[in-house]
Amino acid sequence: MKMRNVRAVLPLAAIVAAILAGCAGGSADRGVEAVLKPTQGNSAQGTVLFRQDGDAVVVTANVTGLTPGAHGFHIHEKGDCSAPDATSAGGHFNPGAKPHGHPEHGDHHAGDMPMLVADASGAASLKVRLPGVSVGGEAASSILGRGVIVHAVADDFKTQPTGNSGARVACGVIAGR
């Protein structure tokens, strides 16, 4: 190949590489995560991964430092964990103005998730599909940049608007990886 042909091909190759990198590297393709850190006086911590799967998001959570038993687990409207008690994350993510409820039964907040259930050592894991939310895309349904909260006690899935799940023991912001 002559030198002038190489010069002509290099810019084209760079453009193609950039396009391919953009297609493969979007946060919605790879998924996003929240690193959970304990709120003041608590020890709960962990990671929550979110991956788009069609019209739903697959959530995979691994949390330690919990008291044994069930814990409310929600996506909150703000990606702000700056308050010592994480109240800066606001209320449950609820773009559809639905009542609080169980995510597998009837109306519920978009951010309502099944409970985390910690074993005797305080470890909990959960894998669930959340329909109606996304890790990017339409702003109204996107969870990117929102908060994830683990609560101190079980969610009753009835009490409005929080499920009576007690104090916030861990908080994380959903961000690209």
N, C-alpha and C positions, 0 to 999 in steps of 0.2 A: 504494500500500500504506500502510495506517495505521501510525503509529508503534508501537502495541502489537503488531501482527502482526510487525513487523521484530524486535522484542525477542524474540518467541517463536521466530522462525526462526534467529536468530544462534546460540544455543546448539546447536541441532540441526546447523547448518552446521559449527560447530567440531568437533562429535563426528564427523561424517562425514569431514571433512578429516583428523582425527587417525587414524581407522581406515584411510583410504586411504594416508596417509603410512606407517603401520606396515606395511601389506601390501607396499608398493613399496620400503620402505627396509630390510628385513631383510638382514643380512650374507650369509645363504645365497643370497638372490636376486641380490645384486650380486656376490657372490664375496668372497673374502678374499685377503690377500697377505702375503708375508714379504719384508721388505727385508733382503737379505743384506749383512752387513758382514764385513770381513776379520778373521780371528783374528790374534793377535799374530805379527808377522813376515811376514804374507802380504798380498796386494793384491787378492784376489778379492772382487768385490762384484756386486750385481745385484738383480733382483726375481723373485719367483715368485708367479704368480697362480693361484688355485684357484677354480674355478667348478663348482657342482653341476650335473650333467646326468643326470637320472634317478637310477639307482642307482650312478652313478660320479661321480668328480670329474675335471674337465679341468684339467690342470696345464700352465701356460705359463711357461717359465723363460728368462730372459736374464741371462747372467753374463759378466763381463769380468775380466781380471787373472789368468787361469789360465795354467798352463803348457800348451803344445800337447799334445793327446792326450785320452785318456779319463779321467774322474773319477767316482768313486762319488758317488751322489746319493740321499739318504734323508730321510724324515720321521722325526724322533726323538721319544721319549716326552715330553720336557719342553720347554717354551717358555722356556728359560733359556740365554742366551748370555753370562752374566756371567764365566765362567772365561776366562782369556786363550787357552786352547786349545779352548774350547767343550765341554769334557767335562761341563760342567754341564747340557747338553742330554740327558744320559743315553744309553741305547741306542736301537736302532731301535724305532719304534712297532710293537708286535706284540700287539694284544689277543687274537688267536686262538692264541697260543702255537705258531706255525708255525716251521719252520726258515728260515734266510735263503736266498733264492734269487732267480732272475730273475722279475720281475713278469709276464712273458708266458708262463712255462713252469712249471707245477706249483705246489706249495706254496711260499709265501714270506711274509715279514713284510708286514703291511699298509703299512708305510712304505718298502718296497723300490721303487725307481723305476729306469727305464732310466738308463744312464750319460749324463752330459753329455760331449760331445766338443768340445773347444776347437780352433779353427783356429790357424793360424800366428801370428795376432795375440793369441791368448789369449781369444777370444770364443766363447761357446757358447750355443746356444738349443735348446729342446726343447719339444715339445707332445705330451702323452700323456694317455690316459684311465686312471684308477685305479679299478677297480671295488671295491666293498666298503668304501669310506670315505665320509665326508660332511663338509661344511663347517659342520655344526650338527647338529641332530637327535639321534639316539641317542648318548649319551655314549661308549659303548664304541667306536664307529666314527668319532667326530668327531675331525678333525685341528685344529680351532680351538684355539688356545693352545699348540700343540705346536711343536717346533723343526724347521727344515730345515737340513741340513748338506751342504756340498760338501766332498768329500775330495780329498786330494792326488794319488791314483793311481787306476787302474782297479779296479773291483769285479770279483772273480773269480766272484761269485755262488755260491760253493761253501763257502768257509771260514766256519765258524760262530763267533760269531754276526754277524760284521761284514763279511764279503766281502773281508777283507784289503786294504781300500782306503786305508789310511794315515791320516795326520794330517788333522785338520779344518781346512780353509783358509778357510771362510766359514760364518757362522751367521746365521739369521734366525728370528723368531718369527711364526707364522701368526696374523694378527689381522685384524679387520674393517677395511674401508677407509672 
